[in-house]
Amino acid sequence: KLFCFEQTALTDNGRVFGERNHWKRMIGYLSVKDKLQGSLTYDTWAVTLINYLLSTLSDEKRTEERRLLEGLRFDKLLTQLEDRVRRQSLASNEDSSLAPGGNESTNLMKQIEVYRHLADEDHRQGNIEEANLDATNPKDLFNRVHDQALKDGFINELTKILTNLVTLPPEAYVLFKQNIKHYYSFPISIYIYTYTHIYVIDFCGIDQ
């Protein structure tokens, strides 16, 4: 119930600012993103809240939310936060727990560790599910492509591709064949999604 309340608040806030991903606003205020106003205190509480909310979910729902976070490169941001804490510790020439703001630094590092530990468990569970992927089931295959696109940060590109495929009229295929037959150059973009990249390949009409 708590997550539903928080998710509704996050979703409503994101909708006001035109964001599809309800985590984007929260993550946008991390100190490594908002260099003018970001603070270590906010970083600590934000990661703590994310951990708490995720821990209240079922495995399936938590995986969905984690994919949204991965789409925002959240793990990369956590690495940047870790680097920031270490730099501050070195600059103070003493252990981060004794440095100014040391308690917050220590708590932040602990929360990052908690997030990654749970992420590793989810990842192992995901590997088990992936091993059971039915390659003959179009829905399973589409879900696999969707999830990987979200993880790699290509969800917007995938959405555009699918929109083009859905809205492409049948006449377009006929026109393509006619142009090939009459030696006209008619470029067509074919989008191929692999595990980590989306390639755009242009084909032109050729003499046949």
N, C-alpha and C positions, 0 to 999 in steps of 0.2 A: 504494500500500500504506500509506503514511504517513497519507493522508487517511482510509482505511478504518479504521485504528487509532484515529485521533483522533475520527472520527465515531462509532465504537462507544463510545468513552469519553464523548463528549458525550451520545450517545443514552442510555446507561446512567445517566449522572448525571441527565439530564432525567427519565427514567422514575422514578427514586427519588423525585423531588420532584413527580411528576405533570405534567410538562411535555411537550407534544406536539412543540414546536419545540426541537430540540436545541441551538440557538444561544441560547436565552433565558437560561439560567443565566450563560453567559459575558458576554453583553451587560448583564445585570442588575447586574454589578459595575463597570461604567464609572462614572467619577466624576460624570458628569452624571445618573446614575441612583441610585447609592449615595453620597449626599452626606456620609454619616457616615464611611465607610471607604474610599471610592474615592480613587485616586491617579493622578497623571499617568504614573507608571511602569507601572501596570497598563494604563492606556489605550493607551500606546504598544505594549506587548507584545501586547495583545489584538488591536489592529488589524493589527499585523505578522503575527501568527499567522493571522488570517482571510485576509489577502492571500496568504500563502504556501500555505495549504490550497486556496484557490480557484484559484491559478495552476497547481496540479498536476492539475486536472480537465479533462475534455473540455468543449467548448463547451456541450453539452446538459446535462451534469451540473452544470457551474458555474452555468448559468442557473437550474436547479432550486434550488440552494443560495442563490443570490442572491435568489430570490423569497421564500425563508424569512426571509432577513435583512430584506427590504423589508417583510414582514409585521410585523416588530418595529419598524418605523420607524427602521432603522439609519442611513439617510442623514440623517435629521433629527438623530439623536444626534451624528453626525459634525459637522454644522453647529454644534451646541451646543458640541462640543469645540473647534472652531476659534474660536468666540466667546470661550470661556474662555481660550485661549492668548493671543488678542489683548488681552483685558482685563488679563491678567497683564503683558503686555509694556508696555501703556500705564501701568499702575500703577507699574512699575519705572522709567518714564520713559526707557527705552532699548530697543534692539533685543532681541527675545526670545532671540536666540542668546547674548546677553551677560547676560541676566537669570538669577537663580537657577533652576536646572533648565532653563536655556536649551537645552542639548543635547537633552534629552528633548522639549522643546517643538518644536524644529526637526525631530527625527525623527518625532514624531507628525504634524506637518503634512505631511511628506513621504509618510508611509504613507497618510494620508487622500487625498493627491493620487494616489497609486498606485491606491488602491481606486476612485476616481472615474474615473480614466483607463480602467481595465479595464472598469468598469461602462458607460462610454460605448461602448466597443467591443462589449460584449455587447448593449447596447440597439440599436445599429445592426444587429447580426446579427438581433436580434429583430424589427426592422422589416421586414427582408427576409423572414423567415419569416411574419410577419403578412400581408404582401402576397400570400403564396401560400396564405392561409387558404381552405379549401373551405367555403363557406357552406351547401352542401348536405349536408355530412357532420356528423351529430349529434355524433360524437366530437370533431371539430375545434372545433365550436361550444362544447361543454361544457368542453373544455380551455381555450378562450379565456376563458370566464366564470370558471372556477376560478382561472386565473392572475391575472386582473384583480382578483378578490375577495381573493386572497392579497396582491397588491401593495397594495391599498387598505386592508388591515387588516380586511376583512369576512369572513374565511374561517370564523369561528365562526358568524356569522349565516347564511352560505350552507349550512353543514353542517346547521343546524337546519331551514332551509327544505327541503332535500333529504330530511331525515329525516321531516318532516311529509308531504311529497309521497309518499314511499314507504309510510308507515304509514297514510295516509288510506284508509279502507275504501270500497269501491264504493258502499255504502249511503249514504254521506255525500252523494253527488251527488243520489241519489233524494230524500233528506230535504230537501235544499236546494230542489229543484224543488217539492216538496209545500208547503214553507213559503211559497215565493213565491206559489203558487197560492192558498193560504188566507190571504194577507195577513199572515202572521206576519213579525215582524222577525227576520231570521236573519243576523247579521253574518258575513261571510267575508273573511278577509284574503288578498289577492293580493299576492304579493311579486314585484316587478319589479326585476331587476338591470340597471343601465345601466353605462356605463363607469366612473363614479366614485361612484355612489350606489346604495343599496338603498332603494327606496321601499316603504312599506306602505300599501295602499289598502283601505279598508273599504267594502264594499257592503252595503246592507241590503235586505230584501225591499220591493218596491214594488207598488202596485196596478196590475195588468195586466188 
